[in-house]
Amino acid sequence: MSQDITHDAARQRYSLIVDGVEAYLTYERRQPGVRHITHTIVPDAIGGRGLGKKLVTAIMNDIKASGEHVTSACWYASGVIDKTPDWAALKA
């Protein structure tokens, strides 16, 4: 069971494989210095393990480290960001 998150910048996607099933988060760059999270997908087969939060944490750590800001159309990612003051402060 691997839980290493990979970031494919060309595809604008963070992903991880658990038990042979992929969970992923996608984003867009609508303007310089801002990543817009579009989807966080965790299939039912691997749900309930905190994988969505791990994906949001990965992108938010990268956003913070790069000095960028975030917007989100994903209800899940938005909720996690809003509940984390350090991340909420990065909203564009």
NUMISE-354363 format. One record per residue: residue in one letter; x, y, z of N, C-alpha, C in turn. Coordinates in steps of 0.02 Angstrom, whole numbers, plus 32768, in hexadecimal, padded with zeros to 4 digits. Example, Ala and Ser with C-alpha at 12.3 -4.5 7.8 and 13.67 -1.06 7.14 Angstrom:
<nodes>
<node><residuo>a</residuo><n_X>8294</n_X><n_Y>7EE4</n_Y><n_Z>8186</n_Z><ca_X>8267</ca_X><ca_Y>7F1F</ca_Y><ca_Z>8186</ca_Z><c_X>8294</c_X><c_Y>7F5B</c_Y><c_Z>8186</c_Z></node>
<node><residuo>s</residuo><n_X>8282</n_X><n_Y>7F90</n_Y><n_Z>8162</n_Z><ca_X>82AC</ca_X><ca_Y>7FCB</ca_Y><ca_Z>8165</ca_Z><c_X>8285</c_X><c_Y>8002</c_Y><c_Z>818A</c_Z></node>
</nodes>
This chain:
<nodes>
<node><residuo>m</residuo><n_X>802B</n_X><n_Y>7FC4</n_Y><n_Z>8000</n_Z><ca_X>8000</ca_X><ca_Y>8000</ca_Y><ca_Z>8000</ca_Z><c_X>802C</c_X><c_Y>803E</c_Y><c_Z>8000</c_Z></node>
<node><residuo>s</residuo><n_X>802E</n_X><n_Y>8062</n_Y><n_Z>7FC8</n_Z><ca_X>8056</ca_X><ca_Y>809E</ca_Y><ca_Z>7FC4</ca_Z><c_X>802A</c_X><c_Y>80DB</c_Y><c_Z>7FD0</c_Z></node>
<node><residuo>q</residuo><n_X>8043</n_X><n_Y>8109</n_Y><n_Z>7FF7</n_Z><ca_X>801E</ca_X><ca_Y>8147</ca_Y><ca_Z>8002</ca_Z><c_X>804A</c_X><c_Y>8183</c_Y><c_Z>7FF2</c_Z></node>
<node><residuo>d</residuo><n_X>8079</n_X><n_Y>817B</n_Y><n_Z>7FC3</n_Z><ca_X>80A4</ca_X><ca_Y>81B1</ca_Y><ca_Z>7FAE</ca_Z><c_X>807F</c_X><c_Y>81DC</c_Y><c_Z>7F7C</c_Z></node>
<node><residuo>i</residuo><n_X>807A</n_X><n_Y>821C</n_Y><n_Z>7F8B</n_Z><ca_X>8056</ca_X><ca_Y>8249</ca_Y><ca_Z>7F5E</ca_Z><c_X>8086</c_X><c_Y>8262</c_Y><c_Z>7F29</c_Z></node>
<node><residuo>t</residuo><n_X>806F</n_X><n_Y>825F</n_Y><n_Z>7EEA</n_Z><ca_X>8097</ca_X><ca_Y>8279</ca_Y><ca_Z>7EB3</ca_Z><c_X>8074</c_X><c_Y>82B7</c_Y><c_Z>7E97</c_Z></node>
<node><residuo>h</residuo><n_X>809C</n_X><n_Y>82E6</n_Y><n_Z>7E7F</n_Z><ca_X>8082</ca_X><ca_Y>8323</ca_Y><ca_Z>7E60</ca_Z><c_X>8099</c_X><c_Y>8323</c_Y><c_Z>7E18</c_Z></node>
<node><residuo>d</residuo><n_X>8069</n_X><n_Y>8322</n_Y><n_Z>7DEB</n_Z><ca_X>8077</ca_X><ca_Y>8326</ca_Y><ca_Z>7DA4</ca_Z><c_X>8064</c_X><c_Y>836D</c_Y><c_Z>7D8F</c_Z></node>
<node><residuo>a</residuo><n_X>8095</n_X><n_Y>839A</n_Y><n_Z>7D8D</n_Z><ca_X>8089</ca_X><ca_Y>83E0</ca_Y><ca_Z>7D7F</ca_Z><c_X>806D</c_X><c_Y>83EA</c_Y><c_Z>7D38</c_Z></node>
<node><residuo>a</residuo><n_X>8083</n_X><n_Y>83C1</n_Y><n_Z>7D09</n_Z><ca_X>806B</ca_X><ca_Y>83C8</ca_Y><ca_Z>7CC4</ca_Z><c_X>8020</c_X><c_Y>83B9</c_Y><c_Z>7CC0</c_Z></node>
<node><residuo>r</residuo><n_X>8008</n_X><n_Y>8389</n_Y><n_Z>7CE7</n_Z><ca_X>7FC1</ca_X><ca_Y>8377</ca_Y><ca_Z>7CE8</ca_Z><c_X>7F9A</c_X><c_Y>839C</c_Y><c_Z>7D1E</c_Z></node>
<node><residuo>q</residuo><n_X>7FBE</n_X><n_Y>83C4</n_Y><n_Z>7D47</n_Z><ca_X>7FA0</ca_X><ca_Y>83E9</ca_Y><ca_Z>7D7E</ca_Z><c_X>7F78</c_X><c_Y>83BA</c_Y><c_Z>7DAA</c_Z></node>
<node><residuo>r</residuo><n_X>7F9C</n_X><n_Y>8389</n_Y><n_Z>7DC6</n_Z><ca_X>7F7A</ca_X><ca_Y>8353</ca_Y><ca_Z>7DEA</ca_Z><c_X>7FA8</c_X><c_Y>8336</c_Y><c_Z>7E20</c_Z></node>
<node><residuo>y</residuo><n_X>7F8B</n_X><n_Y>832E</n_Y><n_Z>7E5B</n_Z><ca_X>7FAB</ca_X><ca_Y>830A</ca_Y><ca_Z>7E92</ca_Z><c_X>7F88</c_X><c_Y>82C7</c_Y><c_Z>7E97</c_Z></node>
<node><residuo>s</residuo><n_X>7FAE</n_X><n_Y>8291</n_Y><n_Z>7EA1</n_Z><ca_X>7F8D</ca_X><ca_Y>8250</ca_Y><ca_Z>7EA5</ca_Z><c_X>7FB2</c_X><c_Y>8221</c_Y><c_Z>7ED3</c_Z></node>
<node><residuo>l</residuo><n_X>7F8E</n_X><n_Y>81EE</n_Y><n_Z>7EE9</n_Z><ca_X>7FAB</ca_X><ca_Y>81B9</ca_Y><ca_Z>7F10</ca_Z><c_X>7F85</c_X><c_Y>8179</c_Y><c_Z>7F02</c_Z></node>
<node><residuo>i</residuo><n_X>7FA8</n_X><n_Y>8142</n_Y><n_Z>7F07</n_Z><ca_X>7F8B</ca_X><ca_Y>8100</ca_Y><ca_Z>7EFA</ca_Z><c_X>7F88</c_X><c_Y>80DA</c_Y><c_Z>7F3C</c_Z></node>
<node><residuo>v</residuo><n_X>7F4D</n_X><n_Y>80C0</n_Y><n_Z>7F4C</n_Z><ca_X>7F44</ca_X><ca_Y>8096</ca_Y><ca_Z>7F87</ca_Z><c_X>7F1F</c_X><c_Y>8057</c_Y><c_Z>7F72</c_Z></node>
<node><residuo>d</residuo><n_X>7F3D</n_X><n_Y>801E</n_Y><n_Z>7F82</n_Z><ca_X>7F1F</ca_X><ca_Y>7FDE</ca_Y><ca_Z>7F70</ca_Z><c_X>7F0E</c_X><c_Y>7FDA</c_Y><c_Z>7F25</c_Z></node>
<node><residuo>g</residuo><n_X>7F39</n_X><n_Y>7FF8</n_Y><n_Z>7EFC</n_Z><ca_X>7F30</ca_X><ca_Y>7FF6</ca_Y><ca_Z>7EB4</ca_Z><c_X>7EFB</c_X><c_Y>8027</c_Y><c_Z>7E99</c_Z></node>
<node><residuo>v</residuo><n_X>7EE0</n_X><n_Y>8052</n_Y><n_Z>7EC4</n_Z><ca_X>7EAD</ca_X><ca_Y>8082</ca_Y><ca_Z>7EB0</ca_Z><c_X>7EC8</c_X><c_Y>80C9</c_Y><c_Z>7EB8</c_Z></node>
<node><residuo>e</residuo><n_X>7EBC</n_X><n_Y>80F4</n_Y><n_Z>7E87</n_Z><ca_X>7ED7</ca_X><ca_Y>8138</ca_Y><ca_Z>7E88</ca_Z><c_X>7EA5</c_X><c_Y>8169</c_Y><c_Z>7EA5</c_Z></node>
<node><residuo>a</residuo><n_X>7EBE</n_X><n_Y>8194</n_Y><n_Z>7ED2</n_Z><ca_X>7E9B</ca_X><ca_Y>81CF</ca_Y><ca_Z>7EEA</ca_Z><c_X>7EC2</c_X><c_Y>820B</c_Y><c_Z>7ECF</c_Z></node>
<node><residuo>y</residuo><n_X>7E9E</n_X><n_Y>8241</n_Y><n_Z>7EBE</n_Z><ca_X>7EC2</ca_X><ca_Y>827A</ca_Y><ca_Z>7EA1</ca_Z><c_X>7E9F</c_X><c_Y>82BC</c_Y><c_Z>7EAF</c_Z></node>
<node><residuo>l</residuo><n_X>7EC7</n_X><n_Y>82F1</n_Y><n_Z>7EA7</n_Z><ca_X>7EAF</ca_X><ca_Y>8336</ca_Y><ca_Z>7EAC</ca_Z><c_X>7EC7</c_X><c_Y>835A</c_Y><c_Z>7E6E</c_Z></node>
<node><residuo>t</residuo><n_X>7E9B</n_X><n_Y>8380</n_Y><n_Z>7E4D</n_Z><ca_X>7EAE</ca_X><ca_Y>83A6</ca_Y><ca_Z>7E12</ca_Z><c_X>7EA7</c_X><c_Y>83F0</c_Y><c_Z>7E1F</c_Z></node>
<node><residuo>y</residuo><n_X>7ECD</n_X><n_Y>8417</n_Y><n_Z>7DFA</n_Z><ca_X>7ECB</ca_X><ca_Y>845F</ca_Y><ca_Z>7E01</ca_Z><c_X>7ED9</c_X><c_Y>8480</c_Y><c_Z>7DBE</c_Z></node>
<node><residuo>e</residuo><n_X>7ECC</n_X><n_Y>84C1</n_Y><n_Z>7DBB</n_Z><ca_X>7EDA</ca_X><ca_Y>84E9</ca_Y><ca_Z>7D80</ca_Z><c_X>7F02</c_X><c_Y>8526</c_Y><c_Z>7D95</c_Z></node>
<node><residuo>r</residuo><n_X>7F23</n_X><n_Y>8545</n_Y><n_Z>7D66</n_Z><ca_X>7F45</ca_X><ca_Y>8584</ca_Y><ca_Z>7D71</ca_Z><c_X>7F22</c_X><c_Y>85B8</c_Y><c_Z>7D46</c_Z></node>
<node><residuo>r</residuo><n_X>7EF1</n_X><n_Y>85D9</n_Y><n_Z>7D63</n_Z><ca_X>7ECA</ca_X><ca_Y>860B</ca_Y><ca_Z>7D3E</ca_Z><c_X>7EEC</c_X><c_Y>864E</c_Y><c_Z>7D3B</c_Z></node>
<node><residuo>q</residuo><n_X>7F19</n_X><n_Y>865A</n_Y><n_Z>7D6B</n_Z><ca_X>7F40</ca_X><ca_Y>8698</ca_Y><ca_Z>7D6C</ca_Z><c_X>7F82</c_X><c_Y>868A</c_Y><c_Z>7D8E</c_Z></node>
<node><residuo>p</residuo><n_X>7FB5</n_X><n_Y>86B2</n_Y><n_Z>7D7F</n_Z><ca_X>7FF6</ca_X><ca_Y>86A5</ca_Y><ca_Z>7D9D</ca_Z><c_X>7FF3</c_X><c_Y>86A8</c_Y><c_Z>7DEA</c_Z></node>
<node><residuo>g</residuo><n_X>8015</n_X><n_Y>8679</n_Y><n_Z>7E0A</n_Z><ca_X>801A</ca_X><ca_Y>8679</ca_Y><ca_Z>7E52</ca_Z><c_X>7FDD</c_X><c_Y>865E</c_Y><c_Z>7E77</c_Z></node>
<node><residuo>v</residuo><n_X>7FAC</n_X><n_Y>8642</n_Y><n_Z>7E52</n_Z><ca_X>7F70</ca_X><ca_Y>8628</ca_Y><ca_Z>7E71</ca_Z><c_X>7F61</c_X><c_Y>85E3</c_Y><c_Z>7E55</c_Z></node>
<node><residuo>r</residuo><n_X>7F59</n_X><n_Y>85B3</n_Y><n_Z>7E82</n_Z><ca_X>7F41</ca_X><ca_Y>8570</ca_Y><ca_Z>7E6C</ca_Z><c_X>7EF7</c_X><c_Y>856A</c_Y><c_Z>7E7F</c_Z></node>
<node><residuo>h</residuo><n_X>7ED0</n_X><n_Y>8555</n_Y><n_Z>7E4F</n_Z><ca_X>7E88</ca_X><ca_Y>854D</ca_Y><ca_Z>7E58</ca_Z><c_X>7E78</c_X><c_Y>8502</c_Y><c_Z>7E5B</c_Z></node>
<node><residuo>i</residuo><n_X>7E66</n_X><n_Y>84E9</n_Y><n_Z>7E96</n_Z><ca_X>7E57</ca_X><ca_Y>84A2</ca_Y><ca_Z>7E9F</ca_Z><c_X>7E13</c_X><c_Y>8493</c_Y><c_Z>7E7F</c_Z></node>
<node><residuo>t</residuo><n_X>7E11</n_X><n_Y>8462</n_Y><n_Z>7E54</n_Z><ca_X>7DD3</ca_X><ca_Y>8452</ca_Y><ca_Z>7E30</ca_Z><c_X>7DB0</c_X><c_Y>8414</c_Y><c_Z>7E4C</c_Z></node>
<node><residuo>h</residuo><n_X>7DD7</n_X><n_Y>83E0</n_Y><n_Z>7E5E</n_Z><ca_X>7DB8</ca_X><ca_Y>83A2</ca_Y><ca_Z>7E75</ca_Z><c_X>7DE6</c_X><c_Y>837D</c_Y><c_Z>7EA5</c_Z></node>
<node><residuo>t</residuo><n_X>7DC8</n_X><n_Y>835C</n_Y><n_Z>7ED6</n_Z><ca_X>7DEB</ca_X><ca_Y>832B</ca_Y><ca_Z>7EFF</ca_Z><c_X>7DC2</c_X><c_Y>82EB</c_Y><c_Z>7EFA</c_Z></node>
<node><residuo>i</residuo><n_X>7DE0</n_X><n_Y>82B7</n_Y><n_Z>7EE0</n_Z><ca_X>7DBD</ca_X><ca_Y>8279</ca_Y><ca_Z>7ED3</ca_Z><c_X>7DDD</c_X><c_Y>823F</c_Y><c_Z>7EFA</c_Z></node>
<node><residuo>v</residuo><n_X>7DB5</n_X><n_Y>8221</n_Y><n_Z>7F25</n_Z><ca_X>7DCA</ca_X><ca_Y>81E5</ca_Y><ca_Z>7F49</ca_Z><c_X>7D94</c_X><c_Y>81B0</c_Y><c_Z>7F3D</c_Z></node>
<node><residuo>p</residuo><n_X>7DA4</n_X><n_Y>817D</n_Y><n_Z>7F15</n_Z><ca_X>7D72</ca_X><ca_Y>8148</ca_Y><ca_Z>7F07</ca_Z><c_X>7D5B</c_X><c_Y>8126</c_Y><c_Z>7F48</c_Z></node>
<node><residuo>d</residuo><n_X>7D1D</n_X><n_Y>810F</n_Y><n_Z>7F47</n_Z><ca_X>7D00</ca_X><ca_Y>80ED</ca_Y><ca_Z>7F81</ca_Z><c_X>7D2B</c_X><c_Y>80B3</c_Y><c_Z>7F9B</c_Z></node>
<node><residuo>a</residuo><n_X>7D4C</n_X><n_Y>8090</n_Y><n_Z>7F6E</n_Z><ca_X>7D74</ca_X><ca_Y>8056</ca_Y><ca_Z>7F81</ca_Z><c_X>7DAC</c_X><c_Y>8067</c_Y><c_Z>7FB2</c_Z></node>
<node><residuo>i</residuo><n_X>7DC2</n_X><n_Y>80A6</n_Y><n_Z>7FB2</n_Z><ca_X>7DF8</ca_X><ca_Y>80BA</ca_Y><ca_Z>7FDF</ca_Z><c_X>7DE4</c_X><c_Y>80F6</c_Y><c_Z>800A</c_Z></node>
<node><residuo>g</residuo><n_X>7DA4</n_X><n_Y>8103</n_Y><n_Z>800D</n_Z><ca_X>7D8C</ca_X><ca_Y>813B</ca_Y><ca_Z>8034</ca_Z><c_X>7D91</c_X><c_Y>8130</c_Y><c_Z>807F</c_Z></node>
<node><residuo>g</residuo><n_X>7D88</n_X><n_Y>8166</n_Y><n_Z>80A5</n_Z><ca_X>7D88</ca_X><ca_Y>8161</ca_Y><ca_Z>80EE</ca_Z><c_X>7DCB</c_X><c_Y>8158</c_Y><c_Z>810E</c_Z></node>
<node><residuo>r</residuo><n_X>7E00</n_X><n_Y>8167</n_Y><n_Z>80EA</n_Z><ca_X>7E44</ca_X><ca_Y>815F</ca_Y><ca_Z>8104</ca_Z><c_X>7E6A</c_X><c_Y>81A1</c_Y><c_Z>8109</c_Z></node>
<node><residuo>g</residuo><n_X>7E48</n_X><n_Y>81D8</n_Y><n_Z>80FE</n_Z><ca_X>7E69</ca_X><ca_Y>8219</ca_Y><ca_Z>8102</ca_Z><c_X>7E92</c_X><c_Y>822B</c_Y><c_Z>80C5</c_Z></node>
<node><residuo>l</residuo><n_X>7E86</n_X><n_Y>8208</n_Y><n_Z>808E</n_Z><ca_X>7EAF</ca_X><ca_Y>8213</ca_Y><ca_Z>8052</ca_Z><c_X>7EA2</c_X><c_Y>8257</c_Y><c_Z>8032</c_Z></node>
<node><residuo>g</residuo><n_X>7E63</n_X><n_Y>826C</n_Y><n_Z>8032</n_Z><ca_X>7E52</ca_X><ca_Y>82AE</ca_Y><ca_Z>8017</ca_Z><c_X>7E78</c_X><c_Y>82E5</c_Y><c_Z>803C</c_Z></node>
<node><residuo>k</residuo><n_X>7E7A</n_X><n_Y>82E0</n_Y><n_Z>807D</n_Z><ca_X>7E9E</ca_X><ca_Y>8312</ca_Y><ca_Z>80A5</ca_Z><c_X>7EE8</c_X><c_Y>8310</c_Y><c_Z>8097</c_Z></node>
<node><residuo>k</residuo><n_X>7F04</n_X><n_Y>82D4</n_Y><n_Z>808C</n_Z><ca_X>7F4B</ca_X><ca_Y>82D0</ca_Y><ca_Z>807B</ca_Z><c_X>7F59</c_X><c_Y>82F3</c_Y><c_Z>8039</c_Z></node>
<node><residuo>l</residuo><n_X>7F2C</n_X><n_Y>82EC</n_Y><n_Z>8008</n_Z><ca_X>7F36</ca_X><ca_Y>830E</ca_Y><ca_Z>7FC8</ca_Z><c_X>7F31</c_X><c_Y>8359</c_Y><c_Z>7FCF</c_Z></node>
<node><residuo>v</residuo><n_X>7F00</n_X><n_Y>8371</n_Y><n_Z>7FF6</n_Z><ca_X>7EF9</ca_X><ca_Y>83B9</ca_Y><ca_Z>8001</ca_Z><c_X>7F37</c_X><c_Y>83D3</c_Y><c_Z>8026</c_Z></node>
<node><residuo>t</residuo><n_X>7F4E</n_X><n_Y>83AE</n_Y><n_Z>8057</n_Z><ca_X>7F8A</ca_X><ca_Y>83C2</ca_Y><ca_Z>807C</ca_Z><c_X>7FC6</c_X><c_Y>83C9</c_Y><c_Z>804E</c_Z></node>
<node><residuo>a</residuo><n_X>7FCE</n_X><n_Y>839A</n_Y><n_Z>801F</n_Z><ca_X>8006</ca_X><ca_Y>839C</ca_Y><ca_Z>7FF1</ca_Z><c_X>8005</c_X><c_Y>83DB</c_Y><c_Z>7FC6</c_Z></node>
<node><residuo>i</residuo><n_X>7FCB</n_X><n_Y>83EB</n_Y><n_Z>7FA9</n_Z><ca_X>7FC9</ca_X><ca_Y>8427</ca_Y><ca_Z>7F7F</ca_Z><c_X>7FD0</c_X><c_Y>8466</c_Y><c_Z>7FA8</c_Z></node>
<node><residuo>m</residuo><n_X>7FB3</n_X><n_Y>8467</n_Y><n_Z>7FE4</n_Z><ca_X>7FB7</ca_X><ca_Y>84A3</ca_Y><ca_Z>800D</ca_Z><c_X>7FFF</c_X><c_Y>84AF</c_Y><c_Z>8026</c_Z></node>
<node><residuo>n</residuo><n_X>8022</n_X><n_Y>8479</n_Y><n_Z>8036</n_Z><ca_X>8069</ca_X><ca_Y>8481</ca_Y><ca_Z>8049</ca_Z><c_X>8091</c_X><c_Y>849E</c_Y><c_Z>800F</c_Z></node>
<node><residuo>d</residuo><n_X>8084</n_X><n_Y>8487</n_Y><n_Z>7FD2</n_Z><ca_X>80A7</ca_X><ca_Y>84A1</ca_Y><ca_Z>7F98</ca_Z><c_X>8094</c_X><c_Y>84EA</c_Y><c_Z>7F8A</c_Z></node>
<node><residuo>i</residuo><n_X>8055</n_X><n_Y>84FA</n_Y><n_Z>7F92</n_Z><ca_X>803E</ca_X><ca_Y>853F</ca_Y><ca_Z>7F87</ca_Z><c_X>8060</c_X><c_Y>856E</c_Y><c_Z>7FBA</c_Z></node>
<node><residuo>k</residuo><n_X>8060</n_X><n_Y>855A</n_Y><n_Z>7FF8</n_Z><ca_X>807F</ca_X><ca_Y>8583</ca_Y><ca_Z>802C</ca_Z><c_X>80CA</c_X><c_Y>858B</c_Y><c_Z>801F</c_Z></node>
<node><residuo>a</residuo><n_X>80EC</n_X><n_Y>8555</n_Y><n_Z>800F</n_Z><ca_X>8134</ca_X><ca_Y>8557</ca_Y><ca_Z>8003</ca_Z><c_X>8147</c_X><c_Y>8583</c_Y><c_Z>7FC7</c_Z></node>
<node><residuo>s</residuo><n_X>811B</n_X><n_Y>8586</n_Y><n_Z>7F95</n_Z><ca_X>812A</ca_X><ca_Y>85AD</ca_Y><ca_Z>7F59</ca_Z><c_X>8111</c_X><c_Y>85F5</c_Y><c_Z>7F5D</c_Z></node>
<node><residuo>g</residuo><n_X>80EF</n_X><n_Y>8607</n_Y><n_Z>7F93</n_Z><ca_X>80D6</ca_X><ca_Y>864B</ca_Y><ca_Z>7F9B</ca_Z><c_X>8099</c_X><c_Y>8659</c_Y><c_Z>7F70</c_Z></node>
<node><residuo>e</residuo><n_X>8077</n_X><n_Y>8625</n_Y><n_Z>7F5B</n_Z><ca_X>803B</ca_X><ca_Y>862D</ca_Y><ca_Z>7F31</ca_Z><c_X>7FFD</c_X><c_Y>8635</c_Y><c_Z>7F5D</c_Z></node>
<node><residuo>h</residuo><n_X>7FC4</n_X><n_Y>863B</n_Y><n_Z>7F3A</n_Z><ca_X>7F83</ca_X><ca_Y>863F</ca_Y><ca_Z>7F5A</ca_Z><c_X>7F56</c_X><c_Y>8609</c_Y><c_Z>7F3D</c_Z></node>
<node><residuo>v</residuo><n_X>7F1B</n_X><n_Y>8600</n_Y><n_Z>7F5C</n_Z><ca_X>7EEF</ca_X><ca_Y>85C9</ca_Y><ca_Z>7F47</ca_Z><c_X>7EA7</c_X><c_Y>85E2</c_Y><c_Z>7F40</c_Z></node>
<node><residuo>t</residuo><n_X>7E83</n_X><n_Y>85C5</n_Y><n_Z>7F10</n_Z><ca_X>7E3A</ca_X><ca_Y>85C9</ca_Y><ca_Z>7F0B</ca_Z><c_X>7E23</c_X><c_Y>8581</c_Y><c_Z>7F02</c_Z></node>
<node><residuo>s</residuo><n_X>7DE3</n_X><n_Y>8575</n_Y><n_Z>7F0D</n_Z><ca_X>7DCB</ca_X><ca_Y>8530</ca_Y><ca_Z>7F06</ca_Z><c_X>7D83</c_X><c_Y>852D</c_Y><c_Z>7EF2</c_Z></node>
<node><residuo>a</residuo><n_X>7D75</n_X><n_Y>8501</n_Y><n_Z>7EC2</n_Z><ca_X>7D30</ca_X><ca_Y>84F1</ca_Y><ca_Z>7EAE</ca_Z><c_X>7D1C</c_X><c_Y>84AE</c_Y><c_Z>7ECB</c_Z></node>
<node><residuo>c</residuo><n_X>7D4A</n_X><n_Y>848D</n_Y><n_Z>7EEE</n_Z><ca_X>7D3E</ca_X><ca_Y>844B</ca_Y><ca_Z>7F0B</ca_Z><c_X>7D24</c_X><c_Y>8454</c_Y><c_Z>7F52</c_Z></node>
<node><residuo>w</residuo><n_X>7CE9</n_X><n_Y>843A</n_Y><n_Z>7F5F</n_Z><ca_X>7CCA</ca_X><ca_Y>8443</ca_Y><ca_Z>7FA1</ca_Z><c_X>7CF5</c_X><c_Y>8424</c_Y><c_Z>7FD8</c_Z></node>
<node><residuo>y</residuo><n_X>7D14</n_X><n_Y>83EB</n_Y><n_Z>7FCA</n_Z><ca_X>7D3C</ca_X><ca_Y>83CA</ca_Y><ca_Z>7FFD</ca_Z><c_X>7D7A</c_X><c_Y>83F3</c_Y><c_Z>800D</c_Z></node>
<node><residuo>a</residuo><n_X>7DA0</n_X><n_Y>8405</n_Y><n_Z>7FDA</n_Z><ca_X>7DDD</ca_X><ca_Y>842C</ca_Y><ca_Z>7FE6</ca_Z><c_X>7DCD</c_X><c_Y>846E</c_Y><c_Z>8007</c_Z></node>
<node><residuo>s</residuo><n_X>7D98</n_X><n_Y>848F</n_Y><n_Z>7FF1</n_Z><ca_X>7D84</ca_X><ca_Y>84CF</ca_Y><ca_Z>800F</ca_Z><c_X>7D78</c_X><c_Y>84C8</c_Y><c_Z>805A</c_Z></node>
<node><residuo>g</residuo><n_X>7D55</n_X><n_Y>8492</n_Y><n_Z>806D</n_Z><ca_X>7D46</ca_X><ca_Y>8487</ca_Y><ca_Z>80B4</ca_Z><c_X>7D85</c_X><c_Y>847C</c_Y><c_Z>80DD</c_Z></node>
<node><residuo>v</residuo><n_X>7DB4</n_X><n_Y>8455</n_Y><n_Z>80C3</n_Z><ca_X>7DF2</ca_X><ca_Y>8449</ca_Y><ca_Z>80E7</ca_Z><c_X>7E1B</c_X><c_Y>848A</c_Y><c_Z>80EC</c_Z></node>
<node><residuo>i</residuo><n_X>7E1E</n_X><n_Y>84AF</n_Y><n_Z>80B7</n_Z><ca_X>7E43</ca_X><ca_Y>84EE</ca_Y><ca_Z>80B7</ca_Z><c_X>7E25</c_X><c_Y>851F</c_Y><c_Z>80E9</c_Z></node>
<node><residuo>d</residuo><n_X>7DE3</n_X><n_Y>8526</n_Y><n_Z>80E9</n_Z><ca_X>7DC1</ca_X><ca_Y>8554</ca_Y><ca_Z>8116</ca_Z><c_X>7DCB</c_X><c_Y>8542</c_Y><c_Z>815F</c_Z></node>
<node><residuo>k</residuo><n_X>7DD4</n_X><n_Y>8502</n_Y><n_Z>816F</n_Z><ca_X>7DDD</ca_X><ca_Y>84EC</ca_Y><ca_Z>81B4</ca_Z><c_X>7E25</c_X><c_Y>84F1</c_Y><c_Z>81CC</c_Z></node>
<node><residuo>t</residuo><n_X>7E53</n_X><n_Y>8504</n_Y><n_Z>819F</n_Z><ca_X>7E9A</ca_X><ca_Y>8508</ca_Y><ca_Z>81B1</ca_Z><c_X>7EB0</c_X><c_Y>8551</c_Y><c_Z>81A8</c_Z></node>
<node><residuo>p</residuo><n_X>7EB6</n_X><n_Y>8576</n_Y><n_Z>81DF</n_Z><ca_X>7EC4</ca_X><ca_Y>85BE</ca_Y><ca_Z>81DB</ca_Z><c_X>7F01</c_X><c_Y>85D1</c_Y><c_Z>81AF</c_Z></node>
<node><residuo>d</residuo><n_X>7F37</n_X><n_Y>85AB</n_Y><n_Z>81B3</n_Z><ca_X>7F72</ca_X><ca_Y>85BA</ca_Y><ca_Z>818A</ca_Z><c_X>7F62</c_X><c_Y>85B5</c_Y><c_Z>8140</c_Z></node>
<node><residuo>w</residuo><n_X>7F38</n_X><n_Y>8585</n_Y><n_Z>812E</n_Z><ca_X>7F26</ca_X><ca_Y>857C</ca_Y><ca_Z>80E8</ca_Z><c_X>7EF1</c_X><c_Y>85AF</c_Y><c_Z>80D2</c_Z></node>
<node><residuo>a</residuo><n_X>7EC0</n_X><n_Y>85BC</n_Y><n_Z>80FD</n_Z><ca_X>7E8C</ca_X><ca_Y>85ED</ca_Y><ca_Z>80ED</ca_Z><c_X>7EAC</c_X><c_Y>8631</c_Y><c_Z>80DE</c_Z></node>
<node><residuo>a</residuo><n_X>7EE2</n_X><n_Y>8641</n_Y><n_Z>80FE</n_Z><ca_X>7F05</ca_X><ca_Y>8680</ca_Y><ca_Z>80F3</ca_Z><c_X>7F23</c_X><c_Y>8684</c_Y><c_Z>80AD</c_Z></node>
<node><residuo>l</residuo><n_X>7F28</n_X><n_Y>864B</n_Y><n_Z>808B</n_Z><ca_X>7F45</ca_X><ca_Y>864A</ca_Y><ca_Z>8047</ca_Z><c_X>7F10</c_X><c_Y>8650</c_Y><c_Z>8010</c_Z></node>
<node><residuo>k</residuo><n_X>7ED1</n_X><n_Y>8657</n_Y><n_Z>8023</n_Z><ca_X>7E9C</ca_X><ca_Y>865D</ca_Y><ca_Z>7FF1</ca_Z><c_X>7EA3</c_X><c_Y>869F</c_Y><c_Z>7FCB</c_Z></node>
<node><residuo>a</residuo><n_X>7E9C</n_X><n_Y>869A</n_Y><n_Z>7F89</n_Z><ca_X>7EA1</ca_X><ca_Y>86D5</ca_Y><ca_Z>7F5E</ca_Z><c_X>7E5F</c_X><c_Y>86FA</c_Y><c_Z>7F5D</c_Z></node>
</nodes>
